[in-house]
Amino acid sequence: MKGPLLIIANHLSWYDPILMGVVLPRRVWFFTKIEIFRWPIVGLLCRLTGQVPVNRGAHDRAALEKGFAYLHEGKALMVFPEGTVEKQERMIPAHTGTAMLAVRTGVTVLPIAHYGTRRILRSFRTWFPNVYVKIGKPYIPILPSDVSRKAGLQFITEDMMTRIAEMLPEEQRGLYAKVDPPNA
């Protein structure tokens, strides 16, 4: 409930931050794509509430530095490591920036999996579909010492996403679905 916390979750729709803001019992700050800050009302709300603008598709050093600062201030920071919404409602490759935040700050990471937000307001019959949220076990990722930093960050990213995927239905795990080895 207190202290720095890095919250990670899969990303299905633009309703996800709203859902997380309602479900989580403490104030949360989000990485938010910079385009939203240009929207008249929502952009103003993002600026007033101190959300972190992110240039997606680029290594946004300023966003990472603001994330580091928020975590050092003891805030809860929410990140969707995939960085964008997948139209097929399946997990897609995540970026390593989240792992970098975790490693450089040493904060606790809280994985969250959710599904159902993709169907909100899609049709008159399903304006408010069932939405499911599963909160995983908090942990502190450790950079492996026997690999390069880049490989270590990729390893931690894969671990983060696998922890989220394990809480999702099999068909939504996408890239992070476990593949059983062939019978020998």
C-alpha positions as CSV (number, residue, x, y, z in Angstrom):
1,M,0.0,0.0,0.0
2,K,3.0,2.3,0.5
3,G,6.4,2.7,-1.1
4,P,7.6,2.4,-4.7
5,L,5.8,-0.2,-6.8
6,L,6.1,-1.0,-10.5
7,I,2.8,-2.5,-11.7
8,I,2.8,-4.3,-15.0
9,A,-0.2,-5.6,-17.0
10,N,-1.2,-6.8,-20.5
11,H,-2.8,-4.1,-22.7
12,L,-6.2,-4.7,-24.4
13,S,-7.9,-1.4,-24.8
14,W,-7.8,2.2,-23.9
15,Y,-10.1,1.3,-21.0
16,D,-7.3,-0.5,-19.2
17,P,-5.9,2.5,-17.3
18,I,-9.4,3.4,-16.1
19,L,-9.9,-0.2,-15.0
20,M,-6.6,-0.3,-13.1
21,G,-7.3,3.1,-11.5
22,V,-10.6,1.8,-10.2
23,V,-9.4,-1.7,-9.1
24,L,-6.1,-0.8,-7.4
25,P,-6.4,0.5,-3.8
26,R,-3.8,3.2,-4.1
27,R,-3.0,6.2,-6.4
28,V,-1.3,5.0,-9.6
29,W,0.6,7.0,-12.3
30,F,0.8,5.7,-15.8
31,F,3.0,5.8,-18.8
32,T,0.7,7.3,-21.5
33,K,1.3,7.7,-25.2
34,I,2.2,11.3,-25.9
35,E,-0.6,11.6,-28.5
36,I,-3.2,11.5,-25.7
37,F,-1.8,14.6,-24.2
38,R,-2.9,16.5,-27.3
39,W,-6.6,15.5,-26.8
40,P,-8.6,18.3,-25.5
41,I,-10.2,16.9,-22.3
42,V,-8.3,13.7,-21.7
43,G,-4.9,15.4,-22.4
44,L,-5.7,18.1,-19.9
45,L,-6.5,15.4,-17.3
46,C,-3.3,13.5,-18.0
47,R,-1.3,16.7,-17.5
48,L,-3.1,17.7,-14.3
49,T,-2.7,14.2,-12.8
50,G,1.0,13.9,-13.6
51,Q,0.9,11.0,-16.1
52,V,4.2,10.2,-17.9
53,P,4.1,11.1,-21.6
54,V,5.8,8.4,-23.8
55,N,7.0,8.6,-27.4
56,R,6.0,5.1,-28.5
57,G,8.3,3.4,-31.0
58,A,11.4,5.2,-29.7
59,H,13.7,4.9,-26.8
60,D,12.2,7.7,-24.8
61,R,14.9,8.6,-22.2
62,A,12.8,11.4,-20.8
63,A,9.9,9.1,-20.0
64,L,12.2,6.6,-18.4
65,E,13.9,9.3,-16.2
66,K,10.4,10.5,-15.1
67,G,9.5,6.9,-14.3
68,F,12.7,6.5,-12.2
69,A,11.9,9.7,-10.4
70,Y,8.4,8.6,-9.6
71,L,9.6,5.3,-8.2
72,H,12.3,7.0,-6.2
73,E,9.5,9.3,-4.7
74,G,7.7,6.1,-3.6
75,K,4.9,6.3,-6.1
76,A,3.1,3.4,-7.8
77,L,3.9,3.4,-11.5
78,M,1.7,1.4,-14.0
79,V,3.3,0.2,-17.2
80,F,1.8,-1.8,-20.1
81,P,5.1,-3.4,-21.4
82,E,3.6,-4.3,-24.8
83,G,3.3,-0.5,-25.4
84,T,0.2,-0.8,-27.6
85,V,-3.0,-2.6,-28.0
86,E,-3.2,-5.8,-30.0
87,K,-6.3,-6.1,-32.1
88,Q,-6.5,-9.9,-31.7
89,E,-6.8,-9.8,-27.9
90,R,-3.5,-11.7,-27.5
91,M,-0.2,-10.7,-25.9
92,I,2.4,-9.3,-28.2
93,P,6.2,-8.7,-27.7
94,A,7.0,-6.4,-24.8
95,H,9.6,-3.7,-24.7
96,T,12.6,-3.9,-22.3
97,G,12.1,-0.5,-20.8
98,T,10.0,-1.9,-18.0
99,A,12.7,-4.3,-17.1
100,M,15.2,-1.5,-17.1
101,L,13.0,0.5,-14.6
102,A,12.7,-2.6,-12.3
103,V,16.5,-3.4,-12.4
104,R,17.7,0.2,-12.0
105,T,15.4,1.0,-9.1
106,G,15.2,-2.4,-7.4
107,V,11.5,-1.9,-6.7
108,T,8.9,-4.6,-6.2
109,V,7.0,-5.6,-9.4
110,L,3.3,-6.5,-9.3
111,P,2.0,-8.4,-12.3
112,I,-1.6,-8.1,-13.2
113,A,-3.6,-9.9,-15.9
114,H,-7.0,-8.8,-17.2
115,Y,-9.4,-9.5,-20.0
116,G,-12.8,-8.4,-21.1
117,T,-12.0,-4.7,-21.6
118,R,-11.8,-5.1,-25.3
119,R,-15.5,-5.7,-25.5
120,I,-16.6,-2.6,-23.4
121,L,-19.0,-0.4,-25.4
122,R,-18.6,-2.6,-28.6
123,S,-22.3,-3.1,-29.1
124,F,-25.5,-2.1,-27.4
125,R,-26.0,-5.6,-25.9
126,T,-22.5,-5.7,-24.4
127,W,-21.8,-2.2,-23.2
128,F,-20.6,-3.6,-19.9
129,P,-19.3,-7.1,-20.4
130,N,-17.7,-9.2,-17.7
131,V,-14.2,-8.0,-17.1
132,Y,-11.7,-10.1,-15.1
133,V,-8.7,-9.0,-13.2
134,K,-6.1,-11.3,-11.6
135,I,-3.4,-9.9,-9.4
136,G,-0.2,-11.9,-9.3
137,K,2.4,-12.3,-6.6
138,P,4.7,-9.3,-6.1
139,Y,8.4,-10.0,-6.7
140,I,11.8,-8.2,-7.3
141,P,13.4,-9.1,-10.6
142,I,17.2,-9.7,-10.5
143,L,19.4,-9.2,-13.5
144,P,21.2,-12.5,-14.3
145,S,25.0,-12.1,-13.8
146,D,26.1,-14.6,-16.5
147,V,24.7,-12.7,-19.5
148,S,25.1,-9.3,-21.1
149,R,22.9,-6.5,-19.8
150,K,20.9,-6.5,-23.0
151,A,20.2,-10.2,-22.7
152,G,19.5,-9.9,-19.0
153,L,16.9,-7.2,-19.6
154,Q,15.3,-9.3,-22.3
155,F,15.2,-12.3,-19.9
156,I,13.5,-10.2,-17.2
157,T,11.0,-8.8,-19.8
158,E,10.1,-12.4,-20.9
159,D,9.8,-13.4,-17.2
160,M,7.4,-10.4,-16.5
161,M,5.3,-11.2,-19.5
162,T,5.2,-14.9,-18.7
163,R,3.9,-14.2,-15.2
164,I,1.1,-12.1,-16.7
165,A,0.3,-14.7,-19.3
166,E,0.0,-17.5,-16.8
167,M,-3.0,-15.7,-15.3
168,L,-4.8,-15.4,-18.7
169,P,-6.9,-17.8,-20.6
170,E,-4.7,-19.9,-22.9
171,E,-6.0,-18.3,-26.1
172,Q,-5.0,-14.8,-24.9
173,R,-1.4,-15.5,-24.0
174,G,-0.2,-15.0,-27.6
175,L,3.6,-14.9,-27.8
176,Y,3.9,-15.9,-24.2
177,A,1.9,-19.1,-24.3
178,K,4.0,-22.0,-23.1
179,V,4.9,-24.5,-25.8
180,D,5.1,-28.1,-24.6
181,P,8.2,-29.9,-25.8
182,P,7.5,-32.7,-28.4
183,N,7.3,-36.2,-27.0
184,A,10.7,-37.9,-27.2
